[in-house]
Structures are given as C-alpha cells and as structure tokens.
Amino acid sequence: MSRTRGLFVPLVLIVIGVMVLLVNTGVLSQQALERLGDLWPLLLVILGLQLILNHTLPRQQATFIGFGATAVIVIAALLYAELAPAAPFGTRQADFSEQVGGLTAATLDLDYGGATADIQAGSIGESLYQAHVDYPGTESPPSISLDRESGTLAIHESSGLQLHLFGSSRRHVLVTLNDRIPWTIQIGGGAVSLRLDVRRLQLSKLQVSGGASRLDAQLPSPKATVLIDVSGGATDLTLRAPAGSQWHIAASGGISAVTVNGSSFGGIGDFQRSSAGYATATDRFDIEISGGASHVDFRTG
C-alpha cells in the first residue's frame, strides 16, 4: 500500500516537469506557465483529495480514483492556462508619488521579495519620489507609505501569504528618487535582481540585506564617508564608482572571486583592499561585504 501511495508525489513532480518542458519547446506559452503558477493551490487540492481517498477507500480504488482526478485537474488547468482571458491573471501595474514637502533628507526602505528592482535618481520637481510597480494579477501591489516624521519611504510586501513561484518574473519596481536631497537606501527581502543608477543622487548610505541574486550599482561621487553594506550573500555584485574615488573594501564569509579595477583575486576567504588615498580622504567609500558572494567586481572610472 505504502509503495503505491508513495508514487503520488513523484508523479506530481513529473507532471510539473512536463509542463515546464512544454513551455521550453513552445507547445505552451510563457504566459500560460505563469497562469499555471497562479493556480498552484490546486496541488494542495490534489494532495488533500488523495489523502482522503487513502483513508476511506481500498488501496486500488483510492489509487485509481486519485490518479483519474489528478489527470482531470491537470488537463483542466492546462486548458484554462492556454485559453482563458488574461484578467485577473497576468501582470498589473500601479503608480505612486508624493511631494517633498519640508523634508531635507529621506530614507528608502525597500523590502519586496522575489522582485526585480530598479532605483534611479532624477530631477522630478516637487515630487519626493515616483514609483512604478508591475505585479502578478493574483497579488496585491506592495504597500507604499511615507513617514514624514522620520522621512522614511517604505515599500514593503503586502500583508498576507505570498508564494512567488512562477509569478516572481512579473514583480518589478522602478523607483525614481529626488536628487535634491540626501538619501539612505535600505534594501531587504531577497530580491532577484537589483539595478541602481544613483550617479546623480546625494547618497548617504546603501545597505542591502537578505541576499540578492544580482546587484549592479552605479554610485555617485561620495560626500563624507559613504557606507556600502551588503550582507546575506550575493551571487553577482558589481559596483561602479566615479574616477578618482577613494575606497576601502572589506569582505568576509567567503568569496569565490574579486575583481578590483581589473585586478582579479580568486579562491579567497576574507579580503581587504584600500585605495592609496583612502586613509587621508574626507570623501570616500567604505564597502563592507559579509555573508559570502560568488563574484565581486568593483571599478572606479
């Protein structure tokens, strides 16, 4: 009995693999796969149904009915994913903005897991920020709020259960920050990809925690000591600073490879390097990397 019932989970995995294969070969569209991802609760329905059948029917009858019901559900899901209208599935969009008011400095607190995030600086008049969000149609948009007392702009995951699965490819946030005031940027939640073009920003501090598959940051000229703190691990970390910038890099937790201005270092544990004028510079970058990284690439100019 246990051997027959133990086939259920492997068969479900085979079905999922076949679905992905159908997309890769062009039989199903990418949009259809994303809709199937939105229908992930059906896996719980199938599992629950099989458990009920196993406890109420003889072994062979429970197996036969369970596999039959699974086949019907899978076929119905495939037809729905390929033929049904896009709404409310697919991607939705939302835009947010607020005025600077009396703020003289601000903090961006971004915690939107499983997403691609683009952060940039620009001349946006009296707006403190402008945010454009793409998100799966089955989810709520992230919660965006501004605490004027502390100057903190918070972009956080919406409340409730959020399992990203296939829908993470449709999570994207673009934030433009007003370049007239200093900013501290804090990013958490484990983003898939972070792209920062803050060359025009008055950057006070950049802190990335919770890990990121990829971080690509183009930094401004430093004013005083600007801390760049990356923790929680990163697969690919790329930092670009203006020519002539003074800097210090300290990395811990194990790094596979580091490239500094074209010079490569591989197979290292802890790592420290400084520019020639860092010790006496008043405007400089202090870069701290902890939790490990597959590759770090830092370049000035």
N, C-alpha and C positions, 0 to 999 in steps of 0.2 A: 504493500500500500504506500509506504513512505517513498519507495523508489518512483512509483508512477506520479505521485503528487509532487515529488521533487523536481519533476521535469517542467513544472509550470513556470518558474522564474526564468530558467534558460530559454524557454520558448518565447517568453515576453521579450527578452533581450534580443533574440533572433529577429523578432518582428520589428523592433526598433532599428536594428541594423539594416534590415531590408528597406525600411522607409528611407533612411539616410542614403542608402545605395541608389534608390530610385531617383532621389534628388540629384545625386552626383552624376548619374547617367542621363539626366534630362527628362526622365519619364514624369517626374513630379517637379513642379516649380519650387524655387526657394520660398516664395510666399506661401505655398501650400505647406511646406515644412514648418514655417513659423506658425501657421494656424494649428498644425498638429501639436506644436509646443504649447499653444494656448489651451489645448484640450488635455493636458497632462493629468487632470483629476480622473480621467477615465481609467488610468492604471490602477488607482485606488478602488474604483468600482469593480474592475475585473478581479483584483485580488480579494476584495471582500466577498464577492459572489462565489469565488472558488472556495473560500474558507467555509462559507455557509453550506455549500453543496457537500464538502468533505465531511461535515458533521451531521448531515441529515439524510444522505443517500448512500447506497452501497458504492464500493470503490469504482467499479467500471462505469456505473451510471453517472456518478459525480464527475468522473474524468471526461466522459463523452459529452455531457451537457455543458461542462465548463469550457472545453475546447470549442464547442459549437458556438456558445455565447461570445467567447473571445473573438472568434472569426467574424461573427456578425458585427460586433462593435468596431473591430479594426476596419472592416470594409466600409461601414457607415462613416467612420471618421475620415478615411481616405477620400471618399466621395464628397463629404462635406468640405474638407480642406481644399479640394481641387475645384469644386463647382459653386460653392456658396458665395454670396456677396461679401465684400471685404469688411463692411461695418458690422459690428464694432471692432472686429479684429483688424490686424494691420497696425499702422502707425498713426498716432495722433500728435498734434502739435499744440504748444501753449507758449505765450509770450508774457514777460513780466518786466516791470520797470518802476523805479521810484526816484524821487528828487533828492538832490544832495541836502537841501535844507541848510542847517547850520553845522553839519559835520565837517571836521577838519582832518580826520583820519578815519579809516574803516578797516574791518576785517572780513574777509570772505571765508566762510566755513562751509565747505562742500563735502557732503557725505551721501553720495548717490552710487551705490554699489553696482558692479557689473555693467558700467556705462563707459562710453567714450566721452571725454570732456575736453573742450577747447576753451582756454581762458586767454583773453587778449585785453589790451589797453587801447583807449581811443578818446578822441575829443567828442563827447556826446552831450555837450551843452550843460544844462542843469540837471541831467539825469545822473544819479549816483552809479547806476548800473543798467544794463539791458541784458535780459536772459531769454534765450530761445531754447525750448525743450522739445525733443522728439521722444515719444514713449509708446510702449505697446498699448493697443486699444483695450486690452483687458485689465490694464492697471490704471491707477490714479496718477496724475502728474506728481512730481516731487513737491514737497512743502517748501515754500519760499517765504521767508519773513525777515523783517529788518527791525532790530532792536536799536532805536535811536539813542538810548542812554549809553550803551556800550559801543555803538557803531558797528555791530556785528550783523552781516548779511548771511543768513543761514539757508542753505539749500540742502534739504535732507530727504531721505527716503520717506515716502508716505507711510502712515501707520497701517498696520495690518500685515498679513503674511504675503511676502513677495519672494517667489522662487523664480530665478531668472531664466534658467534653462535656455531654450532657443530664442526667447524674447530679448535677451541681452543685446543682440545685434541691432535692435531698434531703440536702444536707450542712448540718447545723445543730448548733451547740454552744451550750449555755446553761451559764454558769459563775457560781456564787454564791460570793463571797469573804467570809471572816470579817471583820466590821467592827471587831474589837477590836485589830487590829494594822495597822501601816503597810504599804502595798503599792506596788511599782513594777510597772507594766503595760507589757509589750513585745509588740507585735503585728506580725507579718510574714506573708509568703506570698501577699499579694494576695487578700484576702477580697472577696467580692461586696458584703457589707453588714455594717457594724459598728454595734451599738447598745450604748451604755454608759450605765447609770444607776448612777453611783457617788457619789450625793449623800451617802450615809451612810459612805463609805469614807474612811480616812486615806490619801489619795493622795500619794505622794512624787514620782512621775514617770509620765507617759504618753508612750510612744514608739510611733508607727505608721510602719512602713516597707513598701516593696514595693507601694505603691499600694492603693487601695480605691475601689470604685465609689461607696460612700456611707459616711460616718462621722457618726453622731449621738451626741454625748456630753453628758450632764448631769453637771456637775462639782460637787465638794463645796467648802466654804469652804477656801481654801488655808491651809496651815500652813508657814511659811517661804516660800521661793521654789519653786513647783511648776512644773517644765518640762513643757510640752506640745509635743512634737516630731513633726511629720507630714512625711514625706519620700516621694519616689517617685511623687507625683501622687495627686490625689483628684478625683473628678468633682463630688461634692457634700459639703461639710464644714460641719457645724452644731455649734456649741459653745454651751452654756448654763452660765453661772456665777451664783452667788448674788448678790443685790442688794448693792451696796457693795463688791464685789470690785475690787481694783486689778490692772491688767493692762498688758501690753505685747505687741503683735503685730508680728512681722517676717515678711514673705513675700517669696520670691524665686522666679525661674523662670517668671514669667508667671502672672497670674491674670485670668480674664475679668471677674469681678465680686466685690466685697467689700461686705458689709453689717455695720456695727458699731453696735449699739444703734439700729437703724432708719435710720441714715445710709448711703447707698449710694455706692459708688465703682466705676466701670466702665472697662474697657479700659485696665488699668494693668499695669505691669511689676512692679518691686519696690515694696513697700508697707510702711510703718511707722506705727504709731499707739500712743499710750500714754494711760492714764487720768491724770487730774490729780494723783492722789496716789501714782502708781507709784514715783517716784524715792525717796520717803522711807518707803515702806511696808516692813514686815518680812514681812508675809504677802501674797503676790501671785502672779499667774500670769505666766510668761514663755512666750509662744506663738511657736513658730518653724515656718514652713511653707515647704518647699522642693520643687522638682520640678514646680511648676505645679499649678493647681487651676481647675476650671471656675467654682465658686462657693463662697465662704466666708461663713458667716453666724455672727457672734459677738454674744451678747447677755448682759447681766447683769440679774438680776431676773426 
